[in-house]
Amino acid sequence: MMLIPCLWACLLQTTPPWEPIKMPEAVAGKTLRSVAAIDGPRGLIVGDEGLCLETRDGGRTWTPKSLGTKATLRCVRFLNEKEGLIVGDGDPESPKPTGHIVMGRQMTSGIVLWTEDGGETWRKTYAPTNFELTCAEARGGPVQFGNSGGAAHLDGDVLRSAASVRVWKGTEFKSSRCYRALFDIRAVDAKHWIAVGSAVSVGFLPPPTDPLYTSGPCRALYSQDAGEHWAPAKGSEGLGVLSSLAPDAKGLRILAAGDGGGLLSSQDQGMTWKPVESGVQEDLFAIAWNPRDSEMAVATGDRQTVVVSSDGGQRWKRVSAGSSGALHSVAFFGEHVLVLGDAGLARRAPAKALLSAKPVDAAPPPAKPAWKGPTQTQLDRARVGAVSLYEVALDAPAMKLKADFQKEERITAVSPKGYSVEVEVVKGSPPPGQPAKTKAEVEFESLYDHATWKVGESREETSAAGKVVQTRLADEEVQVAGKPYDCIVVQVKMRSTDGGMVVDNKSWFAKSTEIPGIGFVKEEVTQEMAGPQGKIRISQRTALLGVRRAKE
């Protein structure tokens, strides 16, 4: 019974010498999202459900500290040894937001805590948005806050306090649109600021002419007037998001870390960026310079990835073989590097040991069953030229939205991996914002084969977005154009992590291969999401009217 914990400890202490940090019981199962060193021995960690931990011995031991909130705390940052900020969202006791909101998230305001005595006491206020509050930064003047509508809505604003931490009463915020999620904001100096996040992914009609919107692919912004105005940064385009920033002590070198092992470097206060090879493919979530060694930087990410640079961020080496779970934050405490992340994971290592350590290879990802290719049923249904005609009825009373239309789905191309579909509204009008004609690519490997499930069988998937439960119900017969079809019935229930959105989907799939594509015959969907005036209910019914089969 003692072999597993002993083995785990040994794995963490292999070269380089990672030392696991024992955490209090309050940490069990919770994500540790951000860590900050206050001075030599003191520091704070924040995370899920209002979790806050304090160290007074350089990160060796940690004790719980109550902040009086159940919010998901996403960032802790100290501006100096006295002034600090913590931000988060999702506290059920927060008031309703009065500013920019995204539906489908709980209608609770973001939370802001600040201290002027080194973290001994904290004052609390609420930001007027239900967006995720991702970061906070200040440099003598107003506080700047980054935010995001969540993984499914990468939109956001730049929020500003009305005054500096020392005189701010926590009651006034200013907001400016940036049209993208912002995950980190940093002050290079009092005037020069930088921010990173997503590219523009939310459309508007009519499209804004603001350069922040028209420069959609840019994932970095810069300001030359202490955050009053922002401009897109050249060279910051790329796939995925940028999650973290690290200006060096003099503000001459700035590093940004992001998805797919992406690293960028800027030497002109964030106006332009160049890519840097990290040597890893995992998403990177945090990056930091060593305040005692101006040439050393560390970045952490998914699968417990840790990479280190000893030459000012030009070249990097992997110093952690990796395992399940993500490392969301990194900080230097004296001579040690501390990293932390999912499910209470926390460990540290001497900075010098990381510099001298030999590069390690990434641990192989969990084995994935080899795909055996499309089933015969999938191939029989995927015939070029096959057309399915559907009738769709959408109703959202609270939004004063109702749409009844018919659409055709035509298979236009087939390959060994999947097929292409053209979807066109042929009668009536689609809901606002939905195009009348689109294209889609369907991969055989991504399709569920519910025919192999037993009636009553359920499967559950959990992710950062929420929980999805699929269940095969009893088979039913459905009439299509006067012809009966024996159908597999599947119910899918989804609940977002914060409970702001609940979806109940019931679908019927014909067993016969006469129905093209996935054999989709009928669907009933009910969606409830949080709105400013309470729950918003949306219902949609889709029914197959007929099929035109492909010519052999």
Secondary structure as UniProt FT lines:
FT   HELIX           3..12
FT   TURN            15..17
FT   STRAND          19..20
FT   HELIX           25..27
FT   TURN            28..29
FT   STRAND          32..37
FT   STRAND          43..47
FT   HELIX           48..50
FT   STRAND          52..55
FT   TURN            58..59
FT   STRAND          63..64
FT   STRAND          72..78
FT   STRAND          84..89
FT   TURN            92..93
FT   TURN            103..104
FT   STRAND          110..115
FT   TURN            118..119
FT   STRAND          123..127
FT   STRAND          132..137
FT   STRAND          142..148
FT   TURN            151..152
FT   STRAND          157..164
FT   TURN            165..167
FT   STRAND          173..177
FT   STRAND          182..187
FT   STRAND          193..197
FT   HELIX           211..214
FT   TURN            215..217
FT   STRAND          220..223
FT   TURN            226..227
FT   STRAND          231..232
FT   STRAND          242..247
FT   TURN            249..250
FT   STRAND          254..258
FT   HELIX           259..261
FT   STRAND          263..266
FT   TURN            269..270
FT   STRAND          274..276
FT   STRAND          284..290
FT   TURN            291..292
FT   STRAND          293..301
FT   HELIX           302..304
FT   STRAND          306..309
FT   STRAND          317..318
FT   STRAND          327..333
FT   TURN            334..335
FT   STRAND          336..341
FT   HELIX           342..344
FT   STRAND          346..350
FT   HELIX           351..356
FT   HELIX           376..381
FT   TURN            384..385
FT   STRAND          387..396
FT   HELIX           397..399
FT   STRAND          401..414
FT   STRAND          418..428
FT   TURN            432..433
FT   STRAND          437..443
FT   HELIX           444..446
FT   HELIX           450..452
FT   TURN            455..456
FT   STRAND          458..462
FT   STRAND          466..480
FT   TURN            481..482
FT   STRAND          483..496
FT   TURN            497..498
FT   STRAND          501..510
FT   TURN            513..514
FT   TURN            517..518
FT   STRAND          520..531
FT   TURN            532..533
FT   STRAND          534..548
//
